[in-house]
Amino acid sequence: MKGLPAETDFVVIGAGVAGLRAAIELADAGRVLVLAKKETFSTLSAQDGFTPALSDEEEIILHLQDTLVAGEGLCLPQAAKTLLEEGPERIEELIAWGTQLDRPKTKLVFETEASYSHSHVLRAPGESTGGEILRTLHAKVQTRKNISVLEFEFSTALLVEDRRVTGVSVISEKGLPEDVAASAVLLATGGMGQIYRNTTNPESATGDGVAIAFRAGAEVGDMEFIQFYPTALYLKKAPRLLLSEALRREGAYLRNFEMDRFMAKYHPLAEQAPEDVVSRAIMHEMEVSHAKDPFVYLDMTHMNAARVQKRFPRIYATCMKHNIDITEDVIPVRPAAHFAIGGVRTDLEGRTSLAGLYAAGEVAASGVHGANRLPSNALLEGLVYGARAGNAMRGELKHTQKPASRQKKAASQNGPVDAGIEDLIGQIQDVMWKDAGIVRMRTGMQGAIKVLEGLGPRVAHPRTRRSHEAANLHLSALLVARSALAREESRGAHYRIDYPGRDDKKFPKHSVVKGESLRFV
């Protein structure tokens, strides 16, 4: 396809696991337009053997009780049950499509993991389960004539008529603002990690889906629950590579600036403690070190070098690129924002509070994760709920769409961004990391909200793609900070110094924000 069509049957915003799985489900029902903000996996993979920035923790886990325990009372049981019941079928489907997963003959291997209650972890060779799944989905998409994928199409707003989403506004690769009408739109835009200074998320994770849905009038929920990963590689000129929890499960130690192991002071399981506990412990150790640029060390030097290289080839190779041999050198690490548990509220079919609008994957608040995501459920969520959303969207074809108006609009600037926007984004990231990050308290969050509100006029009229991202980051950050201020307890990924305990009388509920209203339901 050349250029954007004026209308199509379905629009999918995002070309990750959830978006592609939904597109495949929709292909037999009508024309599907997938809008990708950046290069797609297939394009990147063809260039210099590129492997996408997928976290090395990505495995698929099949156990309901572990998911419910991790969610600390806020999982929607039916959502979690659906995830685990339909997961095996989605996995077998991938295998039939060509995913090369570890298995003897035709059976999957579910390995034993110390931190889980059963042997139920599925992996692909070389730690890249997520990469194998994406590769398979892209290959499948390319076989379906009804699916068109357009790259560098930045979705700026949803078209809404009579409280029904009727399409999407975009800035094309050429910088031209255009509209596309559709019977239904799926948000599969991923996370919002870029609201924080330190994150494992790619640069494209700017909260676009949550922001455009909220502006259109959709409900968002559980925005206070941001999962921080405790051990991300910390080098000034390197991306925050996630260093898998599996490293600690295999026996890696955490050491502070004085090279002392410290986790036993914070939890009887030491390095095997839950991720949120480990993150807070590292933050405290960095604070008491009084170092100007603090971090701690992950130490694997006492482990069998050959096993480490075989078990973690991608981590080993990536660290070697930065002159760190993980079998001989300690690794500087810091916590980093990793996964947005909340997002656009959906039912079990991906429907949002706006007719014609669906969401799946990390952008959605489906109730699967509760207050804290079980490591590795994200891939399964994308597969299961991407398929469910795609199946439900097929029924929207009865709503006919008129071609979007194509009156000439002023072109947006697609070139280099001005330094002022980068400075503004930096201010958002710094205040969120400091006052609405891993450890929170009332005065800090009130201050953060005040700073963010003061920045509002600077993002009010975005013209460039980057200024649209800044506006989306700003709105997403405000939603996180306001929701975190309202939840006066500590639960899962949300921890407050001033309310350190879990309050099951007042807060066994989900936060819901729509417009100026914030309530718990």
Beta strands, then each sheet from edge to edge (+ up, - down):
strand 1: 10-13
strand 2: 32-35
strand 3: 60-61
strand 4: 110-111
strand 5: 121-122
strand 6: 147-150
strand 7: 154-161
strand 8: 164-171
strand 9: 177-181
strand 10: 184-187
strand 11: 220-221
strand 12: 226-233
strand 13: 253-255
strand 14: 296-299
strand 15: 331-340
strand 16: 343-345
strand 17: 357-359
strand 18: 364-365
strand 19: 511-514
strand 20: 517-520
sheet 1: 6+ 2+ 1+ 10+ 17+
sheet 2: 3+ 5- 4+
sheet 3: 7+ 8- 9+
sheet 4: 18+ 16+ 11- 19+ 20-
sheet 5: 12+ 15- 14+ 13-
end
